[in-house]
Amino acid sequence: MLTNFFLPGLLMGLTAGLSPGPLLTLVISETLIHGRKNGIKVALAPLFTDIPIIAITVFIFIQLKEMNTVLGFISIAGGLFLAYLGYENLKVKESQFQIKPAKDQSLKKAIITNALSPHPYIFWLSVGGSFLVKGNVSECSFFLLGFYLLLIGSKIAVAFITDKSKTLLKSRYFIYLIRALGLVLLVFAMILIKGGVDYL
């Protein structure tokens, strides 16, 4: 259970939390303008936006549970999406973290930003759904716990780092971490694609 669900949840949550994107940008800009507290509020946005997405995903996958061919193609699509994200992480450069602060950002805007981003929908309808359909209630709970623990935890850590040291996010060590997580995503991509082929 821990190896097959909790650990993948942790690693995917960490990768999603630290990958460059609109929500990470908001975390950094809010921290720069209004301080750590506002950055942490923005980091909590996925808790509000993802619940309905997950509910819809679970409903769809319950209907498809016996359709191995469909599940196989969904798993392969999820693997390809992870491969794309991994490739994007490997290309990360310092310039992507040079944030221009925006005015009047808030938790409300963070929720809207995350809700309108295609990534949560694509992730849960492919990658996340592939894990949820394979597990029982406790296994799925462990996956979700691991995912959100580090998705939100890593963004909160970024808010603390930004508040204390604005140069650390531009350091080569942070860039190396992002690229290493890109390699982790590529490994999971191959696992999902293999699982999809097995369904077929």
Backbone as ProteinMPNN parsed JSONL, in Angstrom:
{"seq_chain_A": "MLTNFFLPGLLMGLTAGLSPGPLLTLVISETLIHGRKNGIKVALAPLFTDIPIIAITVFIFIQLKEMNTVLGFISIAGGLFLAYLGYENLKVKESQFQIKPAKDQSLKKAIITNALSPHPYIFWLSVGGSFLVKGNVSECSFFLLGFYLLLIGSKIAVAFITDKSKTLLKSRYFIYLIRALGLVLLVFAMILIKGGVDYL", "coords_chain_A": {"N_chain_A": [[0.828, -1.21, 0.0], [1.876, 1.268, 0.879], [4.088, 1.52, -0.835], [2.979, 1.275, -3.409], [0.982, 3.191, -3.526], [1.031, 5.369, -1.546], [3.722, 6.354, -1.674], [4.052, 6.935, -4.533], [2.085, 8.952, -4.584], [3.22, 10.898, -2.874], [5.594, 11.588, -4.331], [4.569, 12.49, -6.788], [3.008, 14.6, -5.876], [4.983, 16.292, -4.796], [6.428, 16.904, -7.111], [4.433, 18.157, -8.674], [3.921, 20.306, -7.018], [6.257, 21.836, -7.078], [6.779, 22.383, -9.708], [7.108, 24.783, -12.344], [4.479, 27.088, -12.867], [1.166, 28.636, -13.092], [0.054, 28.712, -10.444], [2.226, 28.355, -8.71], [3.635, 30.638, -9.368], [1.857, 32.574, -8.386], [2.005, 31.99, -5.649], [4.641, 32.792, -5.082], [4.627, 35.524, -5.911], [2.609, 36.63, -4.289], [3.755, 36.241, -1.786], [6.0, 37.868, -2.011], [4.799, 40.385, -2.193], [2.791, 40.643, -0.154], [3.639, 39.125, 1.96], [4.483, 36.113, 3.849], [2.16, 34.859, 4.884], [0.038, 35.325, 3.065], [1.059, 34.022, 0.846], [0.959, 31.393, 1.721], [-1.801, 31.064, 1.909], [-2.5, 31.08, -0.802], [-1.245, 28.729, -1.572], [-2.966, 26.85, -0.582], [-5.061, 26.623, -2.337], [-5.576, 24.33, -4.114], [-6.991, 22.572, -2.443], [-9.553, 23.51, -2.459], [-10.317, 23.567, -5.145], [-9.91, 21.029, -6.298], [-11.527, 18.984, -5.265], [-14.207, 18.682, -6.476], [-13.309, 17.936, -9.043], [-11.967, 15.511, -8.581], [-14.105, 13.995, -7.628], [-15.756, 13.829, -9.917], [-13.988, 12.462, -11.57], [-13.695, 9.983, -10.207], [-16.33, 9.032, -10.439], [-16.554, 8.739, -13.246], [-14.558, 6.803, -13.709], [-15.525, 4.648, -12.277], [-17.661, 3.898, -13.847], [-16.255, 2.969, -15.991], [-14.839, 0.807, -15.14], [-14.832, -1.919, -15.841], [-14.126, -1.851, -18.45], [-11.538, -2.618, -19.969], [-10.014, -1.93, -22.241], [-10.564, 0.789, -22.691], [-9.65, 1.833, -20.255], [-7.004, 1.161, -20.55], [-6.136, 2.832, -22.67], [-6.558, 5.306, -21.438], [-4.724, 5.157, -19.329], [-2.329, 5.034, -20.781], [-2.468, 7.539, -22.013], [-2.268, 9.112, -19.73], [0.337, 8.441, -18.977], [1.756, 9.549, -21.12], [1.174, 12.226, -20.695], [2.462, 12.646, -18.237], [5.064, 12.198, -19.114], [5.392, 14.404, -20.771], [5.223, 16.486, -18.849], [7.47, 15.816, -17.337], [9.5, 16.222, -19.239], [9.207, 18.996, -19.595], [10.022, 19.848, -17.06], [12.705, 19.106, -17.134], [13.687, 21.003, -18.833], [13.703, 23.328, -17.436], [14.723, 26.607, -16.611], [16.616, 29.207, -14.982], [15.428, 31.656, -15.59], [12.697, 31.231, -15.621], [11.827, 31.544, -13.093], [11.897, 34.151, -12.454], [9.986, 36.229, -11.14], [7.44, 38.58, -11.753], [5.92, 40.672, -9.597], [2.406, 40.681, -9.029], [-0.493, 42.785, -8.62], [-2.871, 42.986, -5.918], [-3.511, 40.214, -5.485], [-5.196, 37.25, -4.335], [-6.622, 34.664, -2.223], [-8.992, 33.971, -3.472], [-8.479, 34.652, -6.171], [-6.441, 32.854, -6.608], [-7.783, 30.429, -6.403], [-9.507, 30.645, -8.61], [-7.603, 30.78, -10.654], [-6.394, 28.227, -10.46], [-8.618, 26.618, -10.897], [-9.221, 27.199, -13.543], [-7.037, 26.305, -14.857], [-5.772, 23.862, -17.097], [-4.303, 21.674, -16.19], [-4.963, 20.335, -13.609], [-7.345, 18.993, -14.34], [-6.576, 17.362, -16.502], [-4.638, 15.833, -15.201], [-6.102, 14.424, -13.162], [-8.024, 13.065, -14.663], [-6.522, 11.296, -16.028], [-3.731, 10.46, -15.057], [-4.066, 10.558, -12.121], [-6.587, 9.325, -11.952], [-5.975, 6.797, -12.933], [-4.56, 5.662, -10.836], [-6.468, 5.759, -8.778], [-8.482, 4.054, -9.672], [-7.36, 1.597, -9.426], [-7.113, 0.983, -6.765], [-8.372, 0.139, -3.42], [-10.59, 1.697, -0.993], [-8.963, 2.531, 1.2], [-6.392, 2.433, 0.073], [-6.596, 4.293, -2.014], [-7.052, 6.517, -0.437], [-4.582, 6.781, 0.832], [-2.998, 7.426, -1.378], [-4.107, 9.928, -2.119], [-3.637, 11.337, 0.253], [-0.798, 11.375, 0.371], [-0.278, 12.76, -2.019], [-1.514, 15.355, -1.718], [-0.335, 16.169, 0.618], [2.336, 16.756, -0.039], [2.0, 18.301, -2.341], [0.726, 20.668, -1.449], [2.295, 21.155, 0.782], [4.881, 21.552, -0.333], [4.502, 23.915, -1.768], [3.903, 25.66, 0.303], [6.377, 25.563, 1.552], [7.877, 26.844, -0.426], [6.803, 29.403, -0.17], [7.793, 30.096, 2.382], [10.558, 29.983, 1.826], [10.788, 31.964, -0.134], [10.065, 34.164, 1.367], [12.166, 34.316, 3.176], [14.577, 34.087, 1.718], [15.093, 35.383, -1.232], [16.746, 34.761, -3.292], [17.308, 32.073, -3.352], [15.478, 30.535, -4.813], [16.322, 30.998, -7.36], [18.681, 29.732, -7.529], [21.132, 27.318, -8.657], [20.819, 24.888, -7.415], [18.122, 24.599, -6.748], [17.08, 24.536, -9.315], [18.274, 22.172, -10.213], [16.943, 20.37, -8.555], [14.299, 20.545, -9.53], [14.734, 19.508, -12.083], [15.575, 16.925, -11.446], [13.224, 15.925, -10.36], [11.789, 15.911, -12.671], [12.911, 13.707, -13.974], [11.956, 11.721, -12.283], [9.241, 11.89, -12.877], [9.306, 10.949, -15.51], [9.937, 8.27, -15.078], [7.606, 7.374, -13.743], [5.89, 7.842, -15.841], [6.624, 5.853, -17.691], [5.862, 3.625, -16.198], [3.063, 3.943, -16.053], [2.411, 3.841, -18.783], [3.216, 1.232, -19.397], [1.413, -0.131, -17.719], [-0.946, 0.589, -18.999], [-0.638, -0.68, -21.48], [-0.699, -3.324, -20.597], [-3.38, -3.493, -19.807], [-4.555, -3.484, -22.299]], "CA_chain_A": [[0.0, 0.0, 0.0], [2.734, 2.45, 0.964], [4.944, 1.594, -2.021], [2.207, 1.391, -4.647], [0.032, 4.302, -3.511], [1.462, 6.53, -0.762], [4.98, 6.879, -2.227], [3.775, 7.666, -5.778], [1.359, 10.179, -4.255], [4.197, 11.857, -2.357], [6.505, 12.042, -5.382], [3.815, 13.29, -7.756], [2.63, 15.838, -5.203], [6.172, 17.138, -4.721], [6.724, 17.38, -8.461], [3.392, 19.123, -9.065], [4.038, 21.486, -6.167], [7.441, 22.651, -7.379], [6.902, 22.662, -11.141], [6.686, 26.143, -12.706], [3.107, 27.184, -13.343], [0.448, 29.817, -12.588], [-0.166, 28.715, -9.0], [3.519, 28.599, -8.059], [3.906, 32.059, -9.595], [1.039, 33.326, -7.431], [2.576, 31.79, -4.313], [5.843, 33.621, -4.96], [4.317, 36.946, -6.019], [1.862, 37.029, -3.091], [4.707, 36.299, -0.68], [6.831, 39.05, -2.211], [4.04, 41.617, -1.993], [2.025, 40.72, 1.088], [4.235, 38.332, 3.03], [4.369, 34.659, 3.868], [0.802, 34.411, 5.19], [-0.746, 35.303, 1.829], [1.618, 32.965, 0.006], [0.432, 30.125, 2.235], [-3.215, 31.008, 1.511], [-2.551, 30.689, -2.215], [-0.833, 27.328, -1.652], [-4.093, 26.003, -0.177], [-6.106, 26.666, -3.368], [-6.004, 23.02, -4.63], [-7.953, 21.929, -1.55], [-10.888, 23.997, -2.809], [-10.648, 23.35, -6.557], [-9.734, 19.661, -6.793], [-12.534, 18.033, -4.76], [-15.185, 18.305, -7.517], [-12.623, 17.259, -10.154], [-11.737, 14.13, -8.15], [-15.415, 13.334, -7.554], [-16.156, 13.52, -11.292], [-13.066, 11.431, -12.052], [-14.067, 8.7, -9.593], [-17.597, 8.61, -11.048], [-16.274, 8.288, -14.609], [-13.776, 5.582, -13.706], [-16.39, 3.562, -11.8], [-18.424, 3.452, -15.008], [-15.351, 2.344, -16.964], [-13.967, -0.136, -14.431], [-14.755, -3.21, -16.535], [-13.731, -1.619, -19.845], [-10.079, -2.626, -19.91], [-9.418, -1.237, -23.391], [-10.671, 2.229, -22.424], [-8.73, 2.134, -19.153], [-5.648, 1.06, -21.092], [-5.831, 4.056, -23.416], [-6.483, 6.402, -20.464], [-3.451, 5.007, -18.626], [-1.272, 5.425, -21.729], [-2.564, 8.996, -22.137], [-1.697, 9.658, -18.501], [1.795, 8.284, -19.063], [2.274, 10.54, -22.068], [1.074, 13.535, -20.04], [3.567, 12.707, -17.27], [6.307, 12.335, -19.88], [5.437, 15.812, -21.189], [5.571, 17.287, -17.666], [8.865, 15.525, -17.01], [10.323, 16.911, -20.232], [9.16, 20.419, -19.267], [10.861, 20.056, -15.877], [14.11, 18.976, -17.52], [14.063, 22.209, -19.58], [13.555, 24.5, -16.567], [15.874, 27.499, -16.486], [16.488, 30.215, -13.929], [14.574, 32.764, -16.009], [11.299, 30.915, -15.377], [11.501, 31.876, -11.713], [11.997, 35.6, -12.262], [8.572, 36.579, -11.026], [7.031, 39.972, -11.646], [4.786, 40.699, -8.671], [1.122, 41.215, -9.493], [-1.189, 43.499, -7.558], [-4.18, 42.569, -5.422], [-3.779, 38.792, -5.578], [-5.868, 36.75, -3.147], [-6.989, 33.254, -2.284], [-10.05, 33.861, -4.48], [-7.857, 34.629, -7.491], [-5.678, 31.603, -6.699], [-8.76, 29.369, -6.672], [-9.942, 30.811, -10.0], [-6.465, 30.412, -11.502], [-6.228, 26.771, -10.459], [-9.816, 26.011, -11.48], [-9.208, 27.413, -14.986], [-5.86, 25.658, -15.431], [-6.129, 22.514, -17.597], [-3.492, 20.605, -15.601], [-5.662, 19.463, -12.647], [-8.323, 18.149, -15.028], [-5.844, 16.345, -17.257], [-3.975, 14.928, -14.256], [-7.037, 13.522, -12.476], [-8.728, 12.234, -15.641], [-5.586, 10.34, -16.63], [-2.767, 9.929, -14.086], [-4.683, 10.312, -10.826], [-7.654, 8.346, -12.119], [-5.377, 5.471, -13.124], [-4.229, 5.144, -9.506], [-7.678, 5.609, -7.975], [-9.284, 2.927, -10.134], [-6.679, 0.348, -9.084], [-7.045, 0.756, -5.324], [-9.576, 0.181, -2.597], [-10.793, 2.999, -0.352], [-7.8, 2.912, 2.016], [-5.257, 2.66, -0.823], [-6.837, 5.583, -2.663], [-6.876, 7.544, 0.594], [-3.141, 6.964, 1.014], [-2.498, 8.147, -2.551], [-4.555, 11.315, -2.006], [-2.929, 11.933, 1.392], [0.575, 11.65, -0.04], [-0.262, 13.766, -3.078], [-1.811, 16.703, -1.229], [0.627, 16.503, 1.67], [3.516, 17.411, -0.621], [1.586, 19.357, -3.281], [0.508, 21.887, -0.677], [3.469, 21.356, 1.645], [6.008, 22.107, -1.094], [4.198, 25.311, -2.09], [4.088, 26.403, 1.553], [7.83, 25.677, 1.729], [8.32, 27.887, -1.355], [6.428, 30.688, 0.437], [8.769, 30.35, 3.449], [11.861, 30.245, 1.206], [10.69, 33.273, -0.783], [10.017, 35.168, 2.429], [13.469, 34.405, 3.852], [15.704, 34.243, 0.796], [14.532, 35.497, -2.575], [17.722, 34.309, -4.282], [17.437, 30.617, -3.349], [14.674, 29.965, -5.883], [17.033, 31.164, -8.622], [19.96, 29.029, -7.449], [21.218, 26.121, -9.497], [20.385, 23.718, -6.642], [16.677, 24.492, -6.913], [16.87, 24.115, -10.703], [18.637, 20.75, -10.263], [15.864, 19.626, -7.906], [13.197, 20.498, -10.48], [15.099, 18.594, -13.17], [15.563, 15.567, -10.891], [11.822, 15.534, -10.274], [11.395, 15.619, -14.052], [13.297, 12.318, -14.226], [11.002, 10.893, -11.533], [8.009, 11.868, -13.673], [9.516, 10.081, -16.668], [9.845, 6.891, -14.584], [6.185, 7.086, -13.552], [5.279, 7.817, -17.171], [6.853, 4.522, -18.253], [5.048, 2.674, -15.423], [1.674, 4.094, -16.482], [2.285, 3.353, -20.164], [3.269, -0.222, -19.311], [0.14, -0.575, -17.166], [-1.95, 0.75, -20.046], [-0.431, -1.765, -22.469], [-1.182, -4.55, -19.955], [-4.852, -3.475, -19.893], [-4.941, -3.809, -23.667]], "C_chain_A": [[0.863, 1.261, 0.0], [3.556, 2.631, -0.308], [4.137, 1.903, -3.282], [1.281, 2.606, -4.695], [0.569, 5.538, -2.782], [2.726, 7.161, -1.349], [4.777, 7.56, -3.58], [3.021, 8.965, -5.536], [2.291, 11.266, -3.761], [5.044, 12.447, -3.479], [5.775, 12.899, -6.42], [3.368, 14.614, -7.149], [3.79, 16.809, -5.123], [6.502, 17.733, -6.079], [5.724, 18.434, -8.913], [3.527, 20.423, -8.271], [5.17, 22.41, -6.553], [7.604, 22.972, -8.857], [6.411, 24.072, -11.455], [5.276, 26.144, -13.284], [2.417, 28.378, -12.715], [0.33, 29.863, -11.069], [1.138, 28.959, -8.242], [3.913, 30.066, -8.21], [3.132, 32.922, -8.606], [1.57, 33.189, -6.006], [3.747, 32.731, -4.095], [5.486, 35.108, -4.967], [3.542, 37.44, -4.79], [2.781, 37.151, -1.879], [5.575, 37.547, -0.781], [6.086, 40.337, -1.851], [3.466, 41.72, -0.578], [2.59, 39.878, 2.236], [3.848, 36.86, 2.969], [2.93, 34.166, 4.059], [-0.051, 34.322, 3.933], [-0.25, 34.239, 0.859], [1.089, 31.603, 0.415], [-1.042, 29.967, 1.855], [-3.35, 30.549, 0.063], [-2.202, 29.213, -2.375], [-1.981, 26.374, -1.333], [-5.184, 25.897, -1.247], [-6.522, 25.283, -3.886], [-7.002, 22.296, -3.739], [-9.386, 22.317, -1.911], [-11.292, 23.622, -4.239], [-10.686, 21.876, -6.962], [-10.814, 18.684, -6.354], [-13.58, 17.686, -5.819], [-14.556, 17.584, -8.697], [-12.412, 15.788, -9.818], [-13.048, 13.357, -8.116], [-15.895, 12.921, -8.944], [-15.293, 12.396, -11.861], [-13.445, 10.059, -11.516], [-15.345, 8.162, -10.227], [-17.361, 8.039, -12.441], [-15.561, 6.94, -14.6], [-14.557, 4.393, -13.154], [-17.196, 2.991, -12.968], [-17.554, 2.662, -15.991], [-14.563, 1.17, -16.4], [-13.807, -1.47, -15.153], [-14.323, -3.07, -17.989], [-12.217, -1.483, -19.923], [-9.427, -1.868, -21.054], [-9.425, 0.271, -23.169], [-9.7, 2.631, -21.33], [-7.283, 2.08, -19.629], [-5.239, 2.319, -21.826], [-5.722, 5.267, -22.474], [-5.153, 6.354, -19.722], [-2.277, 5.422, -19.509], [-1.264, 6.946, -21.91], [-1.983, 9.675, -20.906], [-0.18, 9.558, -18.486], [2.423, 9.299, -19.992], [2.229, 11.945, -21.467], [2.194, 13.705, -19.008], [4.903, 12.88, -17.986], [6.492, 13.78, -20.346], [5.842, 16.707, -20.021], [7.025, 17.066, -17.262], [9.82, 16.232, -17.949], [10.368, 18.413, -19.956], [10.035, 20.732, -18.056], [12.341, 20.003, -16.228], [14.605, 20.226, -18.24], [14.062, 23.468, -18.706], [14.861, 25.284, -16.495], [15.575, 28.537, -15.425], [15.479, 31.295, -14.298], [13.096, 32.504, -15.718], [10.867, 31.249, -13.954], [11.712, 33.352, -11.417], [10.59, 36.17, -12.295], [8.382, 38.087, -10.955], [5.811, 40.04, -10.745], [3.546, 41.321, -9.298], [0.393, 41.837, -8.323], [-2.491, 42.795, -7.186], [-4.49, 41.089, -5.645], [-4.397, 38.33, -4.266], [-6.13, 35.275, -3.31], [-8.056, 33.035, -3.354], [-9.457, 33.78, -5.88], [-7.05, 33.35, -7.691], [-6.605, 30.442, -7.037], [-9.227, 29.444, -8.12], [-8.84, 30.383, -10.964], [-6.322, 28.909, -11.61], [-7.414, 26.079, -11.117], [-9.821, 26.128, -13.001], [-7.982, 26.809, -15.668], [-6.234, 24.257, -15.92], [-5.417, 21.384, -16.857], [-4.215, 19.749, -14.57], [-6.638, 18.509, -13.317], [-7.632, 17.013, -15.776], [-5.218, 15.334, -16.301], [-4.96, 13.926, -13.674], [-7.799, 12.628, -13.444], [-7.806, 11.24, -16.337], [-4.705, 9.71, -15.554], [-3.437, 9.567, -12.764], [-5.763, 9.257, -10.902], [-7.125, 6.934, -12.278], [-4.99, 4.838, -11.793], [-5.495, 4.86, -8.703], [-8.481, 4.378, -8.378], [-8.663, 1.59, -9.729], [-6.785, 0.009, -7.599], [-8.396, 0.675, -4.651], [-9.634, 1.529, -1.885], [-9.555, 3.437, 0.43], [-6.585, 3.209, 1.147], [-5.391, 4.004, -1.542], [-6.645, 6.737, -1.683], [-5.405, 7.827, 0.832], [-2.538, 7.726, -0.16], [-2.846, 9.632, -2.456], [-3.832, 12.035, -0.877], [-1.505, 12.31, 0.995], [0.653, 12.772, -1.054], [-0.458, 15.17, -2.513], [-0.885, 17.135, -0.092], [1.816, 17.258, 1.085], [3.166, 18.42, -1.705], [1.458, 20.682, -2.542], [1.723, 22.2, 0.192], [4.635, 21.988, 0.915], [5.756, 23.563, -1.455], [4.302, 26.193, -0.842], [5.574, 26.601, 1.825], [8.395, 26.761, 0.816], [7.979, 29.268, -0.795], [7.412, 31.065, 1.545], [10.129, 30.732, 2.868], [11.875, 31.629, 0.568], [10.735, 34.389, 0.25], [11.393, 35.395, 3.057], [14.617, 34.711, 2.902], [15.192, 34.228, -0.638], [15.492, 34.993, -3.65], [17.778, 32.79, -4.386], [16.655, 29.974, -4.485], [15.355, 30.077, -7.244], [18.357, 30.387, -8.638], [19.942, 27.77, -8.295], [20.754, 24.878, -8.747], [18.884, 23.51, -6.773], [16.341, 24.021, -8.325], [17.188, 22.632, -10.846], [17.553, 19.882, -9.642], [14.674, 19.468, -8.854], [13.497, 19.497, -11.596], [15.117, 17.144, -12.684], [14.133, 15.048, -10.766], [11.253, 15.248, -11.672], [11.74, 14.184, -14.422], [12.365, 11.351, -13.506], [9.693, 10.774, -12.314], [8.146, 10.952, -14.883], [9.433, 8.605, -16.276], [8.375, 6.499, -14.397], [5.448, 7.038, -14.883], [5.423, 6.435, -17.797], [6.02, 3.467, -17.534], [3.59, 2.732, -15.876], [1.464, 3.562, -17.902], [2.323, 1.821, -20.193], [1.959, -0.786, -18.773], [-0.981, -0.477, -18.187], [-1.856, -0.338, -21.098], [-0.93, -3.085, -21.888], [-2.702, -4.647, -19.98], [-5.315, -3.935, -21.279], [-4.668, -5.268, -23.992]], "O_chain_A": [[0.624, 2.195, -0.766], [3.707, 3.747, -0.804], [4.562, 2.698, -4.12], [0.842, 3.011, -5.772], [0.562, 6.635, -3.34], [2.789, 8.381, -1.504], [5.28, 8.667, -3.775], [3.28, 9.969, -6.2], [2.178, 12.421, -4.171], [5.197, 13.665, -3.57], [6.304, 13.913, -6.876], [3.35, 15.637, -7.834], [3.621, 18.007, -5.352], [6.816, 18.918, -6.188], [6.101, 19.469, -9.463], [3.275, 21.507, -8.795], [5.071, 23.626, -6.384], [8.48, 23.755, -9.224], [5.406, 24.514, -10.897], [4.931, 25.288, -14.099], [3.013, 29.069, -11.888], [0.487, 30.924, -10.466], [1.154, 29.685, -7.248], [4.461, 30.665, -7.284], [3.67, 33.88, -8.052], [1.582, 34.158, -5.246], [3.842, 33.389, -3.059], [5.977, 35.869, -4.134], [3.79, 38.544, -4.304], [2.614, 38.044, -1.048], [5.855, 38.204, 0.221], [6.664, 41.26, -1.277], [3.628, 42.732, 0.104], [2.073, 39.918, 3.353], [3.018, 36.434, 2.165], [2.532, 33.166, 3.462], [-0.787, 33.352, 3.751], [-1.039, 33.627, 0.139], [0.805, 30.758, -0.433], [-1.483, 28.869, 1.518], [-4.209, 29.728, -0.259], [-2.787, 28.52, -3.208], [-1.97, 25.221, -1.765], [-6.142, 25.144, -1.067], [-7.716, 25.059, -4.086], [-7.785, 21.483, -4.231], [-10.319, 21.542, -1.695], [-12.469, 23.387, -4.511], [-11.423, 21.512, -7.879], [-11.006, 17.655, -7.001], [-13.829, 16.503, -6.051], [-15.188, 16.714, -9.296], [-12.643, 14.916, -10.656], [-13.1, 12.198, -8.528], [-16.382, 11.807, -9.133], [-15.79, 11.497, -12.541], [-13.511, 9.087, -12.268], [-15.437, 6.97, -10.521], [-17.897, 6.986, -12.785], [-15.9, 6.043, -15.372], [-14.282, 3.25, -13.521], [-17.391, 1.78, -13.075], [-18.046, 1.803, -16.723], [-13.719, 0.598, -17.088], [-12.744, -2.085, -15.078], [-14.171, -4.073, -18.687], [-11.681, -0.375, -19.942], [-8.394, -1.227, -20.861], [-8.431, 0.951, -23.423], [-9.007, 3.641, -21.447], [-6.441, 2.852, -19.172], [-4.133, 2.824, -21.637], [-4.89, 6.148, -22.69], [-4.522, 7.389, -19.508], [-1.346, 6.081, -19.047], [-0.203, 7.568, -21.956], [-1.291, 10.688, -21.014], [0.506, 10.476, -18.037], [3.486, 9.848, -19.702], [3.127, 12.756, -21.697], [2.8, 14.772, -18.912], [5.771, 13.619, -17.521], [7.601, 14.313, -20.321], [6.696, 17.581, -20.172], [7.726, 18.008, -16.891], [10.834, 16.779, -17.515], [11.423, 19.038, -20.066], [10.711, 21.761, -18.024], [13.14, 20.765, -15.685], [15.807, 20.49, -18.262], [14.385, 24.555, -19.187], [15.944, 24.719, -16.342], [14.427, 28.722, -15.021], [14.757, 31.795, -13.436], [12.32, 33.45, -15.581], [9.675, 31.238, -13.645], [11.706, 33.761, -10.256], [10.077, 36.543, -13.35], [9.066, 38.781, -10.202], [4.759, 39.509, -11.102], [3.615, 42.334, -9.993], [0.624, 41.47, -7.171], [-3.118, 42.116, -8.0], [-5.629, 40.746, -5.964], [-4.163, 38.927, -3.215], [-5.901, 34.696, -4.373], [-8.028, 32.03, -4.064], [-9.871, 32.948, -6.686], [-6.978, 32.821, -8.8], [-6.268, 29.58, -7.849], [-9.331, 28.416, -8.79], [-9.101, 29.711, -11.962], [-6.149, 28.369, -12.702], [-7.248, 25.076, -11.812], [-10.363, 25.259, -13.684], [-7.888, 26.797, -16.896], [-6.946, 23.536, -15.221], [-5.881, 20.244, -16.893], [-4.104, 18.524, -14.633], [-6.753, 17.351, -12.916], [-8.045, 15.856, -15.696], [-5.258, 14.129, -16.548], [-4.703, 12.722, -13.681], [-8.186, 11.521, -13.068], [-8.261, 10.431, -17.145], [-4.91, 8.555, -15.182], [-3.388, 8.416, -12.332], [-5.858, 8.393, -10.031], [-7.748, 5.978, -11.816], [-5.079, 3.62, -11.634], [-5.585, 3.838, -8.023], [-9.092, 3.73, -7.53], [-9.35, 0.57, -9.69], [-6.568, -1.141, -7.214], [-9.42, 1.074, -5.206], [-8.811, 2.407, -2.15], [-9.142, 4.593, 0.333], [-5.825, 4.131, 1.442], [-4.423, 4.755, -1.662], [-6.14, 7.799, -2.049], [-5.015, 8.98, 1.014], [-1.668, 8.576, 0.032], [-1.993, 10.491, -2.682], [-3.454, 13.198, -1.018], [-1.058, 13.428, 1.251], [1.529, 13.634, -0.976], [0.332, 16.071, -2.792], [-0.68, 18.328, 0.129], [2.253, 18.268, 1.635], [3.961, 19.321, -1.971], [2.018, 21.694, -2.963], [2.127, 23.355, 0.323], [5.312, 22.859, 1.46], [6.687, 24.368, -1.453], [4.739, 27.341, -0.926], [5.991, 27.669, 2.274], [9.282, 27.513, 1.218], [8.77, 30.202, -0.926], [7.823, 32.222, 1.641], [10.777, 31.668, 3.336], [12.843, 32.377, 0.706], [11.363, 35.426, 0.035], [11.742, 36.517, 3.424], [15.515, 35.488, 3.226], [14.895, 33.167, -1.186], [15.091, 34.818, -4.801], [18.245, 32.262, -5.395], [17.102, 28.983, -5.063], [15.015, 29.346, -8.174], [19.067, 30.387, -9.644], [18.883, 27.226, -8.61], [20.336, 23.906, -9.376], [18.42, 22.376, -6.895], [15.435, 23.21, -8.517], [16.459, 21.906, -11.523], [17.269, 18.789, -10.133], [14.107, 18.381, -8.966], [12.622, 18.733, -12.004], [14.724, 16.237, -13.418], [13.864, 13.877, -11.033], [10.34, 14.436, -11.821], [10.963, 13.512, -15.101], [12.022, 10.295, -14.038], [9.11, 9.693, -12.401], [7.198, 10.252, -15.241], [8.925, 7.784, -17.039], [7.951, 5.429, -14.835], [4.491, 6.28, -15.039], [4.469, 5.902, -18.365], [5.528, 2.527, -18.158], [2.954, 1.695, -16.061], [0.459, 2.91, -18.184], [1.559, 1.19, -20.922], [1.446, -1.782, -19.284], [-1.858, -1.339, -18.245], [-2.874, -0.858, -21.555], [-1.523, -3.887, -22.609], [-3.258, -5.731, -20.15], [-6.302, -4.656, -21.425], [-4.936, -5.713, -25.108]]}, "name": "protein", "num_of_chains": 1, "seq": "MLTNFFLPGLLMGLTAGLSPGPLLTLVISETLIHGRKNGIKVALAPLFTDIPIIAITVFIFIQLKEMNTVLGFISIAGGLFLAYLGYENLKVKESQFQIKPAKDQSLKKAIITNALSPHPYIFWLSVGGSFLVKGNVSECSFFLLGFYLLLIGSKIAVAFITDKSKTLLKSRYFIYLIRALGLVLLVFAMILIKGGVDYL"}
